[in-house]
Amino acid sequence: MYCNGNCEHLDRKHKKCLLTGKKLCYMKVRGSISYDAYEHIGFCKKDEENTEK
């Protein structure tokens, strides 16, 4: 599950989720559109809350 880059639980410096305490997979994409992608290994608790609504 991809982590929203605007998530308040994202520690960009350490590439870590503050909610779960786990490290995130990190990918820097450069090209005509440049962005950084963070991905949880497994399922994020915050995503689970959003799907219940």
C-alpha positions, 0 to 999 in steps of 0.5 A: 500500500502506498503512503500518501506523501502528505500523511502526518505519520510520515517521517521523510528523513528516516523513511519511517511510519511514525504510526506503526514504527516500521521502515518504508520502501522508498523510491525516487522517480525522476523524469518529465514528472519527478516524485518520491514514493513511499510504500508500506510493506504490508498494510497501513493502519491508517489505510484500514481506517479510510476503507471503513468509512 
